Amino acid sequence: MKKIDSADDFYFSSLSRNPEYRQEVITAIETAFGYSKEHHFEIDFFPLMCKENSANNILLLSKSTHELIGHIGIKFRKLKFDDFETKVALIGGVFIAPQYQGQGYFGKFFTYVLKSYSTDVSMFWLWSDHYELYKKYGFDLSGGQLEIKKIDFVGTISHEIDIVEKKLLQISDKEWQEIKQIYCDVTIKQNAAFLREQDNWEELTQITSTTAYIFYKEKHIIGYCFYNKGMDLRNVIHELAFAVNIDSKIKKTILTMLVPKHTLWLPEESDFADGELKYLALIKIGNREKFKKFVTDWSRQQINITMITHDMVNFYFNHQHYQEDIASFKQLLFGPNPCPSWHSFTKGLAISGMDSV
């Protein structure tokens, strides 16, 4: 193990201030995550690693040697629900170089990043198998999604329906406009989902490790799905949407053509109830006042938080006072198995693998 001259022999920077570390960071992330040569982290997670986001690619560097110690990436997104939205920070590309592990660097680095961004966002989101590690920093498994590997439905595809597989760069501008409209009209209006403004769509089109199936009827797009995301989501359909008023039999018939060839991920509150329910993400409260406002808006003023401590939430619902630990409160809000009494005024999460970092 490499000897460290001083516990404080480090400083924080970013790829915007030190762009010369970019390729080293990408190589180090791919090594840490076990990427094979045919996959590329900067493609799979283009929105996180694009140069426009470089101010939020935070670096930990050695003062004495200027070696790269670690990286943590932040991507701001807006979670949209009804007429409201809240700003959240997605965290990805987290690593500490092997020679610096086990010496307390991660804790100092991660705490610094959380503190630096906590005033700006209502929540932090991340995706990781290391739950026990992130639990120490206030993250809890939250939200639910269905993993479907089989659909028991017998139907036939109408001759009017075409399923066309396309790489993202093969999709025309007109087709993108129709896909965007479906996302806006269905995914955003019926769920709580990440708002996609023009720059977000432009970033997503650069995730060339993802492939689309586009569903046509009489030359009009009636739905689409995205599958694959390089090494991260191989053979997984992680975003699916149909246009408004498409018959459920048509939807299920199309999906029987794709499953079990692909694993399908759907929001917990979807029409398909025969999937395996899994956790969606790790979520931490950011700015407490912003989180309080989010909950008030999310619940259409039905839930009002009076106090948040380091481990408890006090709130009013139906003029009754309640207290829950933070992990349980997030589960009641987001799932899995969210509070049944809140279904009438809250919306379920529909988070695509295209948006995860």
Secondary structure, 3 states (H helix, E strand, C coil): CCCCCCCCCCEEEECCCCHHHHHHHHHHHHHHCCCCCCCCHHHHCHHHHCHHHHHHEEEEECCCCCCEEEEEEEEEEEEEECCEEEEEEEEEEEEECHHHCCCCHHHHHHHHHHHHHCCCCCEEEECCCCHHHHHCCCCEEEEEEEEECCCCCCCCCCCCEEEEEEEHHHCCHHHHHHHHHHHHHHHHHHCEEECCCHHHHHHHCCCCCCEEEEEEECCEEEEEEEECCCCCCCCEEEEEEECCCCCHHHHHHHHHHHCCCCEEEEECCCCCCCCEEEEEEEEEECCHHHHHHHHHHHCCCCEEEEEECCCEEEEEECCEEEEEEHHHHHHHHHCCCCCHHHCCCCCCECCCCCCCC
